[in-house]
Amino acid sequence: MASLAPTFGRGAMTNSWNDIKNADVVLIMGGNAAEAHPCGFKWVTEAKANNGAKLVVVDPRFTRSAAVSDLYAPIRPGTDIAFLSGVMRYLMGNGKIHQEYVKAYTNASYIVKEGFKFEDGLFAGYDAARKSYVDRSTWDYEFDEQGMAKVDETLQNPRCAINLLKAHVERYTPEMVERICGTPREKFLKVCELIATTANGERSMTSLYALGWTQHTTGAQNIRSMAMIQLLLGNMGIPGGGVNALRGHSNVQGITDLALLSTSTPGYLVLPTEKETTFADYMKARAFKPIRPGQTSFWQNYGKFFVSQQKSLFGNAATKDNDWAYDYLPKFDTAYDVLKIIDMMAGGQMNGLFCQGLNVMMAGPNKTKIHRGLSKLKWLVVVDPLQTETARFWENHGEFNDADPKAIQTEVFQLPATAYAEDEGSYTNSSRVIQWHWKAVDGPGESRSDIEIIADLHGRLRALYKKDGGAFPDPIVNTSWAYAKPAHPEPVELLKELNGYALEDLPDPADPTKLMLKAGQLLPGFAVMRDDGKTSGGCWIYTGVYTEAGNMAMRRDASDPTGLGIHPNWGFSWPANRRILYNRASADPAGKAWSERKKYITWNGSRWVGGDVPDYAPTVAPDKSVGPFIMNQEGTARLFSRTAMPDGPFPEHYEPMDAYIANPLHPKVTTNPVARVFAADAKSFGTPDKFPIVATSYRLAEHFHYWTKNVHDNAVVQPEMFVEMGERLAKAKGIKNGDWVEVSSQRGMIKAKASVSKRFRPIMVDGKPCDVIGLPIHFGFVGLARKSYPLNTLTPPVGDASTNTPEYKAFLVDVKKTTPPASQPAVA
């Protein structure tokens, strides 16, 4: 979201799983779809078999995706931006861009302010003391007297966004890409040539990525680099195109939609900051201000979405007189993400942690720091269907978790939750499709659903606040809880609540004598939401999923009238059952399809028509100047991202925090200057003189995160932690397949079995051979698999500048042959 939203206006997967079959080129970079998303990978094979698509894989390891690719290129972990910037240089330098698309649908012609610059690894406005771009005033356009952004349609002004981009990427020659990434020049150029074949409207490329891009200190900018490439090619909004985040769990998209981040509320609305003390302050900052004539946006309705959400949260307690219970919302001072939580725990600044559906001992960076933090808590609540390392952090598991139970005073409460097959409800897959799943069996023993656990907790807290009061009990005691059984809310009730209701009779705006909705009826779509308190809706983007016609998430009609992978009656795709976002861009400025082969949404003289729901007002004519990227103030997508990205409006290559080399582009600014590093972690980064090997983490097809090591068959197939290394490195270290090895980093040490493989080969980086090793993430000291050291013993505690995602995919280690770990039972 932190990269796609500043570029396109929204942060979700732009196309659908099914749409992959329409691609002419499939690029898998920053992921391994064949193993991590094997069901979704079906659509890649469909594209190859039926559409003649070419599959390109760029990865440090010769993966199973690479094994069926038409072109594989190796890359050093953490250097994706250098590679992708080199692709941009190639496309623009060789005239391989979709010129008309770029001029019409991107901010290529927008003139950037004087004073914007990039020198020696830093953009204008950097504050070295605060390690932040405090002044981003020059990261914007020039504006006229009416507040409209200035443009130069001729693209002659040197400060046009496209010209600044050309100058920015000019340093990324094929030779520089090879020097930084280790990708052989000829391989890199072959990738560029294949990508360039889609810069014409007749062919399209889809980009598939996952955690291989996000888990870096430049993670958001990795993704933005590809977003910019897709804009240069004209591959956004069209069949077989898009920038597609492959979620690693069936409901990762759903949890993101419903306020995964500590600074947001459902539907990507923003939680107030501590400076926005009044509702007026908050709305002033959220007001949509078009910066091109005629531009409109769904965000013009922000007030309607917000007020409807407040009515859903607080019911009758949210009124116009109290600014819709604005004061009930917390006002944040900083983001309270996992890195922040771990740092606060370790610093003794937290009394308790409620850990639901998260195995933080395995999932957070730097196990040693996490263990120290959990040991300082007064209490810890773990809600999970299974035993986890987090729940058993206090046990001594020998060298795998060398703890002293008597010295740890944290009181741990385990609440057994049901697993997904023991419950019913909705889930939202990667391509924004909300689907219903039905309960298969009852949960074992005293397990309860997450809904029941939260409902019980809320009921008890509410009773305590009503009885004893408190500093400010109002948000708790006035929370809307109008369920038939308050202690057991039904999932269908919750989905209806997210969809929203009419709270009063709503007249038809076109004919006030007619009634559009009666009080109590479900909303048909977010367009009917009101900011006068007459509608409620918990998540505006989900509105339409449960209407008076029924539960749209339950639909299972697989018909595809167009043959383009549009299944309008299968589940419900937010927003408004739309399958491809920005689909207005599938047609040229006059509303005609760029090509008959890629025809999707077109203008018929009176409205936009096609197999999908237009991502655009359906009756707005092409000559009204409303751009297809309707969530942005410009109406265009952004090659230059203005002020939204904390580490710069253009992506720039920075080395991982464990830097393998000095940055060849600017040695004095080797790593991301605004990466998230806490003071306590300043000395926790490794250097190549002590740790000369580059490591990356990955997942196995046989295991799902940290769950399936509790399943006997999975544990048999993949029984224990291993380290995958190339033959050259193994020979140099005297290591044979199956030997025990010690892998060490600046943070700690683990032991693992050696898996000597041809899938890793040394690459030449900055004139010297670089060895890369791989480590699977799944193994720990709890479960049916053999006890193992958790991988995050090695990983660095640093976050991406935009999302604070830890850097699990690129860090420095050393390896040596060692003795097996001592086997011993847990000691409580």
N, C-alpha and C positions, 0 to 999 in steps of 0.2 A: 504493500500500500504506500509506503514512504517514498517509493520511486515512481510507480505508475500514476499515482494521483497527481504529483507535481507535473507530470508529463501529459497525461491524458485527461485527468479530472477525477478518475476513480482508481482504486487500488486493486481491483479484482481481476481474475483471469478474464481476458477479453473475449475469447471465443469459447467453444465448447469442446468436450472430449470428442464428440461425434464429428465435429468439423475438421479435425485433424486429417480425415480421409480426403479432404479437398485440396490438401497442400501439394505443391510441386517439389518443394524442398522442405525437409524437416531438419532443423538444427537442434540437437540436444547438447546443451552446454550448461554446466552448473547443475547437473542431475544425471540420473541413470535410470531412465524410465523402464527399461526391460526388466530390471530387478526390483526397483523401489515402487513401481507402478505397473505391475505386469498386466492387470486387466485393461488399463488405459492404453498400454502399449499396443493393444490389438489394433487401434486406429492408425498407428504408424504402419503396421504391416498391411492394413487395408490401403493406405495411400501408396505404398510401394507396389502392391500387387495389382491394384486396379487403376491407379492414376499415374503410374510410372514415376513416382516420386523418388528423389534421391535423399538418402539419409546421411547427414553429416554429424559426426560426434567429435567434440573437442573435450578432452578429459585427461587428467594426469595418469589414469590407469586404463588399460585396454579392457573395458568392461564388457558385459554381455550385450549392452546396447551397441558398443563399438564392433562386436563380433558380427553383427548383421548389417553394419553400415556400408555405404558406398565409399565413404571417405572418412578416415580417422586421423586426427591430428593431436599429438601430445602437447601438454602445456604444464608449466610449473604451477603448483597451487598458489593462489593469491595474485595472479597476474592477468586476470581476465580483462581488465580495463585496457591494458596495453594492447592485447590482442584485438579487442573490439574497436578501440580507437584507430588501430591500423586498418581495420576493415572500413571504417568511415573515411579515412584518408584515401583508400583505394577507390571507393565508390565515387567520391566527389572529384578526385583527381582524374578519373577516367571517364567522367560523364555518365556514370552508371547509376543515376538516380532518376526517380519518376518526377521530372521537373514540374509538370503542371500540378500534380498532387502536392508537392512540397510548397509551391507558391501559394496554392489555394488553402491548404489545410494545416499548415504549420506556421510558426511565427518567424519563418526564415527572413521575411522582409521587415520585421520590426526593428526599430533603431534603438540600440542600447545606449544608456547614458554615457556621457563623457566622464572619464575618471575610472571606468571599469578597466581592470587590468589583471594580468596573471604574470607573475615574475618569480623565478626561483622557487617554484613549488607552492606559492601562496597567491590566493586571489586578494583583491583589494579589501581592506577593512579588517584585517586580522589583528587580534590583540594577543600578543605573545604571553602576557601575564595571566590572562584568563583562558588561554588556549581555546579561543573561540573567535568566530567572525562576528564581532560585536556590531560593527557598522556594515550593513549590507545595502546601504542606500544606493550604491552604484550598480547593484545587481538588478537593475530594473530598466524599463523603457524610458524614452523621452516622451513627454505628454504635451498635448496642446492646451489651449485655454479652456476647452470644454472637458478636459480630463480624459481625452482619447489618446491612445498610444499612437505615436507617429510611425509611419511605415514608408518604405521606399520600394515601390513595385518593380523598379528597374534592378534592384539588388546591387546598385553601384556604391551605395554608401558603405564605407569600410566598417561602420559600426552596425550594419545589419547583422542579425543573429547568425545567418548562414556564413557570412564572411568571417565573423569572429570564430565560429566553429572550425572553418577551414584552417585558419591560422593556428588554432589550438591543437589540432590533431596533426599538423604538418610534421611534428617531431617523430611521429610514430611510423617511421619507414619500415619496410619489411626487414631491413637489417636490425633496426632497433627492436622490433617485435621478437626477432630470433634471439637477440642478446638478452632481453628481459625474460621472455616466456620460455625460451628453450625450444620453441616450435621451429622446425626446419623451414627455411625461407620458401622452398618450393611447395611444401605442404600448406603453409599459410596462404600462399598465392592461389593455390587450387581451391581452398575454401572460399577466398574472396571471389574468384571467378564464378563459382557455383551459386553463391549468394546473389551475385550481380545479375544472374539470369532472371530474377524476379522483379526487376526494376522497370516494369513496363505496363502493368495493369492486366496483362494476359496470364501471367503466372504469379504464384504467391508462395511465400515461405512462412512457415510457422516456427516459432521459437518455444522450446519446452525447457523449463528450468525448475530447480527445486532448491534444497538447502545448500547445494554446492555453490550457489551464488550468494545466498543470504548470510551464511555464517562466515563473514569476513568483516574487517574493520571498514571496508569499502563496499559492503554488501548491497546497499540500496543503489549505489552508483554503478555497480556491476549490471544490475537490472536496467537502470536508466540508459546505460550504453546501448543495450539491445533495443530498448524502446525507441531510441533515436535512429538506429539503423533501420528499424521497421518503418519509421516515418520517411526516411530518405528513399526507401524502396516503394513506398505507397502501399504497404501491406497491412495497414490498420483498417478495421471495419469491413474487411472483405472475407469471403470464404477461403479457408485454407491459410489464413494469415494470423496476425495477433501475437501478443506476448503472453504466454500462458504459464502461470504458476501452477505446478503440480503439487497439490497438497498431499502430505504424507499420511493422512488419516481421513476417513470418510467425512468427518465433521469439523476439520480444522477451519474450513471456510465459514461454517456456522458459528463457531466460537469467536471468530474474528468479527463477524457481522454483529454479534451481540455483546460487543464491548470487551474484547480481550485485553486491550490496552488500559492502563490505569488512568489515562487522560481522556478517555472517550466514553460515550454512552451508546446504546444500540443504534445501528444505522449510521455509524460514523459521524454522529453529532459530537460536539466537543464539550467536555466538562469545563466549567468556568475556571479561570485562573484566580489566584488570590487577589490580583489587581482588579478583577471585574466584580466589584463588590455589589453592584446593582444590576437588575435585569436590563436596564437601559444601556449600561456599559457593555454588557454581554452581547446584546442584539446589535449595537453599533458596530462592534468588531466583526459580527457575522453577516452584516448586510451585504447583499450582492451588488457590486458596482461594475456594470459593463464598461469595458475600456475600448470597445469598438462599436460604431453605430449599428443599432438594430439587434445587438446580441441579447439573447435571453438565456436563462438557465433554470434547471430544476431547483438550484439553490436560492432562487428568488422566493421560494416557499419555505425557507428555513424556519421562519417563525411559526408556520403551520405545523411543521414536523415537530418542533420543540414543544409547543403548547400541547399538542396531541399526546406527546410522550409524557409530559408532566401530568396530564389528566389520567393517563394509564397508570402511572406510578402512584399518584396520590389522590385520585378521585375527586370527591367533593371538597377535599382540603386544598386543592389547587384552584384558586379563583383569580379573577382579574385584579381584585383589591389587594391580594398579596403577591402580585406578579407571578401567578401560576406556581406558587410554592418555590420560587427561585432560591430562597434562603435555605431550603431543605437540602440543596445539593452541596456536597463538599467543594471547596475551592482549593485547587492544588497549587503547590509551590514548585514541585519538580515531579518528574515521572518516577513512579514507584514500580519499576520493572524488576525482574529477577536479580539482575546485577546489583541494583540498589538494595533490595531486600537482603541479599547475602552480605553485602558490606555493612548494613545496619546491624544484622545479627552478630557478625564477627566483631563489630565494635561495641557490643553490649548495649545497643540503642533500641532493642525490641524485646518485649516481654513474651509474646506468643506468636505462633504462626499457624494459620489454618491452611492446610495443604490438601487440596481436593483435586484428584485426577492429575497430580504432578509428583513425580519421583525426583525431587530436587537434588537429592544426594547423587543421582546419576546424570541428571539433565543440566545442572548448572556447571559453570566452569570452575576448575580448581577445587577438587574434592577436599583437600586439606582445609581450605578456608571455610567451606560449607560445613564440614564436621565441627570446626571450632565454633561457628556461629550457632548451629543447632544445640551444641553443648551449653551455650550461655542462655538459652531460652528458659523461661519458667514453665511454659507448657507448649506442647505441639499436638495438633490434631491432624491425623492423617485419614482421609476419606478415600478408600480405594477398594476394588474387588479383591485385590491380591495383597500378599505380604510384599513390602517394598524395602529397599535399602534405607529409605528415609525413615520408615517406621522402626527399623531395627538398627539405626545408626549407632546406638549406645552399646550394642553387643560387641564382644570381642570375637572376631573371626580370624584370629591369627594375623599374618602379615597382610591379608586382604583388607582388613579393617581393624587395625591395632588400637582398640579402645579400652579404657578402664571404666567399666560400668559403675563402679563405686564412686568414681570422681564426677560422674555426670548426674546432675540433679534435675534435669529436664523431665517433667511429667508428660508422658506420651499417651494420648488417647487414640485408639483405632476404631473407626466407624466403618464396618463392612458395607460397601455399596454393591448394588447389583451391576452386572455387566450388561452390555448393550442388548444381547440376545434375551436377557431376562427382564426387559423393559420395553416400552413402546414410546414412540414419539417421532419427531422429525429430525432429519440430519440434512446438511447442505454440502454437496460435494464441490470439488474444485471449480467446476464450471457453473457455479451459482444455482444449481438445480436442487430445490428443496423437495425431499422425498420422505414419505412416511414408512416407518418400519414397525412391524407388529411383534408383540411379545411371543417368544417361542416357549419358554419354560419359566417357572418360578425360581427366584433366587434361593440359594441354600441358607439354612440356619436362620440367623437373625438379620441377614442382610436386608437393606432397604434401598429404594431408588434414591438417586441424588435429589430429586424433587421432594421426596418425603423427608429426607434428612434436613434440607434447607428449610422446609416448611415447619418442621418441629423446632429447629433452632430459632427461627423467626418468632414462632408462637411463644416460646419461653422467654426470649429477650423482650418481646412486647409486653408480656405479663409483668416482668420485672420493672420495666420502665413505667408502666401504669401504676404499679405499687409503690415504687421508691422514687420516681421522678428521675432527675438527673440534670446535667447542665443544659441539655437541649434535647428532650425526648421526642419532640414533634415529628421529625422524619420517620422515626420508628413506629410510634403509636398511630400515625396517620397514613402509613403505607396502605395503599388499596389492596385488599385481600378478599375480594368478593367471589370466592370459589364455593362450590356446592358443599364440599367437605374441606374446611380450611386446613386441616392437618394432612389432607391427601389430595392436593390439586391434581386434576386429570391433565395429561399432556394436551388433549384437544382444547381444554380451557386456556392453556397457556398459548397455544398457537393462535387461537381466536383473539386473545389479548394482544399478541404481537401484531396481528392483522389490523385490529381496531374496529370500533363501533361508532355509530351515530348516537350521541348522548341525548340529542333532541331531534325533533322533526326537521329535516333539511329540505327547503324548497329547491326546485330546479332553477339554477341561475339563468337558464335560457327562457324559462317561463315560470315566474314566481307563483302563478296560480296552480302549478302542479307540484306534487311532492316527489322529490328525488329519493329520499330515504326516510323511513320512519324511525323514531327513537328506538334504540335497541338493535337495529339491523347492522349487520357487518358491512364494513366499507368495501366497495368493489375495487378501489385503487387509490393510490396516494393523492391523486389530483383532487379528490373531494375533501381532503383534510382542511380544517379551519383553524384559525388562530384566535377564535373568540370563545373557546372552551366547549364548543358543541360537538367535537369529535375527540375520540381517544385513539391511540395507536402506539404500541410499545416499540415498534421498529418500522419506520416508514418504508424502507426498501422491501419489506416483506408484505406490505399491504397488497392484497389480491390473492394471497395464498389460501385464505379461508373466507369464502364469501357466502352469500345466501344460496349460491349454487352448490356449496359443499366444500369439502377439504380437497383443494387442488393438489396438495402433496401426495394424496392417495392415487392420483391418476396413473394408469399404466397402459395407456394407448400408445403403442410404438409406431404408429403410422407416420410416414415421412412423405407428404405429398410432393415436395419439391425434389427429393432425391439428394438434397444438400446436407443431410444430417440435421434437419430442423424437425424436432419432435414436439410440436406445440402442446400436445395433450399427454405428455409424460411429465409428471410432477409439475413444479412451478419454478421458473427461473427468474430470480430477481434481477433487475427491477421490471415489473409489469410483464413478466413472462417473456422477456427478451433474451434471445440466445446468443447474438453477437452484439457487443457494445460498439457504439460509434458507427453503426451500420449505414448511416447517411453517407459516410465517406466511401462506400462501395460504388457510389455514382459520382460523375464529374460535377463541376459547379453548376451545370445546367440541369442536373438531375438525371442524366442518361448514364447507364452502366458503363464503366470503363471498358468492359468487354462483355460480349454475350456469354462467354464461357464463365465469367465470374459475376454474372448478374445476380443481384440480391435484393436491394431496395431501390426503387426508381420512382420518379415523379411522372404521374399520368396526366398532368394538366390541372388537376384539382386536389390531388392528395398523393401521399407517398404510399406505394403498394409493394407487395412482395410476400414471401413466405414467412417473414419474421415480423415482430412488432417494431415499427420504426423507433430508433433511439433519437427522437426528434418530434416536435409537434407535427402531427400527421397532415395538417392542412397548410403549413407554412411553406410558401412557394420558394424555389431556389433563389429568386432575385431579391429576397428580403434580407440578405446579408447575415443570416443566422448561421453560425458555423457548426460543423458536425460534432465537434468536441464540446458538447453543450454544457458540460460541467465547469468549463474554464471561462474566465471573464473575457478572454479573447475570442472564444468560439473555435480557436485553433488549438492544435497540440503544440507542445513547447520543445523546440530544440535547445533553446536557452530557457532554463527553468525559473528565472527570476529569483525570489528570495526563499523559496520553499525548502531547498536542500541545505542543511547546515554546513556541508563541506564543499559547496561550490555549485554554480549554475551549469558548469560542464563537468563531466567525470574526468578524473585525473588518476594516473597510476601512482599508488603509494605501496610500498612494501608492507607485508604483514608486520605486526608488532615484533614478532620474532623474525627480524629481517635477515634474509639469507645473503643479500648483497647490499651495498650502498646504492641508493636509487640512481641509476645512470642519468636520469633526466634532471635531477636536482639533489645532489648528495647531501646538502645541508638540511633538506627537508625530506628525509627518507620515508618516514611513515606518515600516516594520516594525522595532520596537526590538530584535528579536533576529535580524534577517537576518544571513546569514553574510558578513562582510566582513573580509578580512585587512588587517593594518596597512598593508601596502605599497600597498593599493588605496584607502585612505581618501579620497584626493583625485581619484579617477577618475570621479566622478559629475557629470553636467551639470546646468545650471540653465536655466530657460526664457528668461532674459534673453539668453543667448548661443545657446541652441538651442531655438527656439520651436515646433518641430514634433514631434509624437508619431510614432514609427516602430514598426512591428511586423514580424516575420518570418513567412514562410509557405513552404509547399511547392507545387510545381507537379505537375499530373497527369502531365506528360511526363517528369519526372525522379524518380529514387529517390535521395534523399540525395545522396551525392557519387560514386555509382557510375556512373550512366548518362551522365554527361558523357564517359565513355570509349567510348560506343556511338555509331556514326556517325549512325544515324537519329534518335536522341534529340537529338544535338547539332545536327542540321539543323533539327529542329522548334523547339527552344529553344536558340539558339546562344550566348547571352551574358547577362551580368548586366544587370538593368534595375531601375529604381525606378518603382513605380506611384504616381501622384499624381493628385489631383483637379483638375478644370478651374479652380476658383477659385485654388488655390495656383499652378498653372502660369502663369496669367495674371498674378498678382501678381509672379512671379519672371521673367516674360518668357521662359518656357520653352515650347517646342513639342514635339509628339510626335516622338521620334527624336533630339532634341538630347542632347548629352553634358552631364551635370550632376555636380557635386561634392556628395557627401553627407558631412557631417562631424559628429562627436560629440566628447565630451570625450576619447575614447580614440584617435581617429584619423580618417582620411579615406579615402573610396573614390570612384572615378568609375564611372558607370553610364549607360546609355541611359535617357532619359525615356520612360515609357509613360503618357501622359495619358489618364485613364479616368474614366468616370462611376461606377465602382464605389466610389470614395472621395468622400464629400461632407463638407464642414465641418459640425461639430456644435457646439452651444452648450454650453460648459462653464464653470461659475461666472460666467455672464454675458458671456462673450466667445467668438467663433468659434474653434474648434480644428481645425487641419488635421492629418490623419493620412495617412501614406504607408506603403507596403508594399514589402518587399524579399525576394526569394526566396533560399533558403539555399544553393543547389546549386553555385554557380560558384566556380572557383579557378584556379590557374595550372598545373594538370596535367590532361591529358586531351585529347579531340578537340574539345570546345567551345572557343570563343575564350577566350584568357586573360582572367581577370577578377580583380578584388580580392576576396578572401574577405570575406563579410559580417561575420564575427566581428571584423574590424578595428574595427567600431563598437560592439559589444555590451559591456555592463558586466560586470565580474568580481564578481558577487555571487550568493549562493545562497539558495534557499528555506530557511526556518528548520528544516524537518523533513527534507527530502531533499537539500539542497544543490544542487538543480537550478538552473542559471543562468537569469537573467532575460532571455531572448531576445525576449519578446513585447511588451515595453513599454520604450522608451528614447527619449531626446530627441536630435534632430538639427537641422541646418539644411541647406538646399539652395541651390545657385546654379548658373547656367549656366557651363560651363567648356569647355576644349579637349579633344580626344580624347587618350587615353593613348598614349604612344609605343610602337610595336610593335617588339619586339626578341626575339631567341632567348635561350634559357637559356644562361648562362655558368657552367661548372663550375669 
